[in-house]
């Protein structure tokens, strides 16, 4: 009868719409953006070696400004990074974390080495003079300053930067995001690089 033709037609439209929706969902848009290129700067590693930003071209890296005495953002971000690393299938390609100390007065090379040794992902601590660190921070739009209430506490931007192999900032991982979100965007960065 004629009443079954429209029902079949409607069913076909529904299935076609569902298939199109699934196809779109599987091709999710990239989370990576082009948020600007980081210009060169010079710091030192924990062994006193001079390190230039351009030394990291050719491979993706993660960058985080923090300090060893930080009571909240730093340890929580680094532990979230560890959770993401543990959950990733890309451990052998995982980008190195560059931990840039914002407290050169108190973060000794030994303190930085010990702090990062708690984690199993690849990491390198960088430090320098206050002016050198401010030049580096400016490249990322990061600010840091001693808290007026307690100068031992350094107020700083709690963002993990994902940088591609050409030195471009591709993603700003915010403090309130999850380890699963970090896995997804880091693996996308690895594939993109």
N, C-alpha and C positions, 0 to 999 in steps of 0.2 A: 504494500500500500504506500501511498504518498507520505504518510506521517513518519515512516522509518527513514526516508531519505534525509530530511532535515536533521534528525537525531544523529544519523551517521555522519553527516556533514559537520554538525556541531562537535561531535566526538573527535573527528579528524582535526578540526581547528584547535580543540583543546590540546590534543597530543602534539601537534606542530608547535603550538605556543610553549608547551612544557619543554619540548626538545630545544627550542631556541633559547629559553631561559637557562636551561642546564648548560648549553654551549657558552653562553655569555658568562655564567658563573665560573666555568672552568678556565676562562681566559680573563681572570681578574686583572684590573689595571695595575700597573707597576706602582709599588709604594715609594720607589726611588724617585727623587727629584734632583734637579741641579740647583743647589743652593749656594753656589759660588766656589771659587778656587781658593785654596789656602796658599798664601804667598810664603816664600821661604823665610825661615828664622833659624837661629842656632841656639842649642842648649847642650847640656852634658848628660851622659848616662851615669849610672851609679859607680862605674869604674873610672870616671873622670874623662872619658873619651868625648871629644867634640862630636855632636850629632847635628846634622842639618836636616831640615824638613824634607828637602829634595832627595835625601837618602832613601826615603820610603816610597818613591815613585816606582811603578811597575808592579805593585801589589796593593790590595786593599788593606786598610788599617782601621782600627777603632781608636778614638782619642777621648780622654776624660781628664778634666782638670779637678784635682782633689788634693787631699793631704791625709797623712797617717793618723792624726789625732781626731779626725772628723767623727762626730758622734752618730751621724745618721745617713745622709745621702751617699757618702762614699762607700761605707761597708755594705749598705743595702744594694747599691747599684752593682758593686763588684760581685756580691753573692748572687744577684739575679743573672749577671753575666755568666757565672759559673754554672748555674742551673740551665741556662740556654746552651752553653757549650756541651754540658753532659747530655742534653736531649738531642743534639744535632747529629746528623749523619755525615757532616762535613768537617769532622775534627781535624783531619789532615790538611784541610784548606782554610781553617778558621783564621780570620785576620788577627794580627798581633794587636794587643791593647797597648797604646802609648799612654801611660799614666803620668800626666804633667803636674808636678807638685806646685801648689800655690802657697806653700809655707817653707821656703828654702831656709829660713832661720832655724826651724826645728826639725825638718825632715832630712836627717843625715842619709848618706848613701846606704849605710847599714840598715837604718830604719825602713827605708823604701824597699830594699832587697827583701828584708824579713816580711814586710807587709804583703808584698806580691807573691811571696813563696807559699802563702796559704792557698793559692789557686793553681789549677792545673792547665788553664788556657795559656797560650803564649802571651807574654807581657813584658814590657820594658818600661822602667821608670826613668823619667827625664826631669832634670832640675836645672837651675841656673841662678843668676842674680835676680833680684826683684825686677830691675828694668828689662832683663832678657825675657823673663816670664811674662811681663806685661806686654811686650811686643808679640810674643807667641799667642797670648790670650786674645789680643786685639784681632788677630787673623781669624779667630773663630767667633768674635763678638762676645767673648766671655769677660765677665768682671769678677773681681775678688777683692775683699778688704777685711781687715780685722773687725770683729763685732765691737761696737761701743761698750756693751755691757761686760764683755770678757774678751780681751785682745787675743787670747789663745785660740778662740773660735774664729775661723775664717769663713765669712759669708762668700759663697761662690755659686756659679751657675751649675745646677745639677743635671747636665745634659751629656749623654754619650753620643759622640759624633761618629757617623759611619762615612768613611772616606774611600773613594774609588782609587784605582791604580794610577789615575792621572792627577790625583791631589784635589779632586772636587768633593765638597761636602754633598753627600747624597741623601742623608737622612739624619734627623735629630730624634734620638730615642729619649723620650721623656721619662722622668722618675716614676710616674704613675702607670706606665705600661708594663705588660707582663713578660715573663721569660719566653713564653710561647710566641708572642709578637716579635720579640728580639730574634728568635730562631728564624722565623719566616723572613724577616727583612735582611738578616745577615746572609742567609742562604741565597736570597735574591741578589744581593751584592756580589757574592762569590760567583754566581752564574753570569752576572753582567760584566764581570771584570776579565 
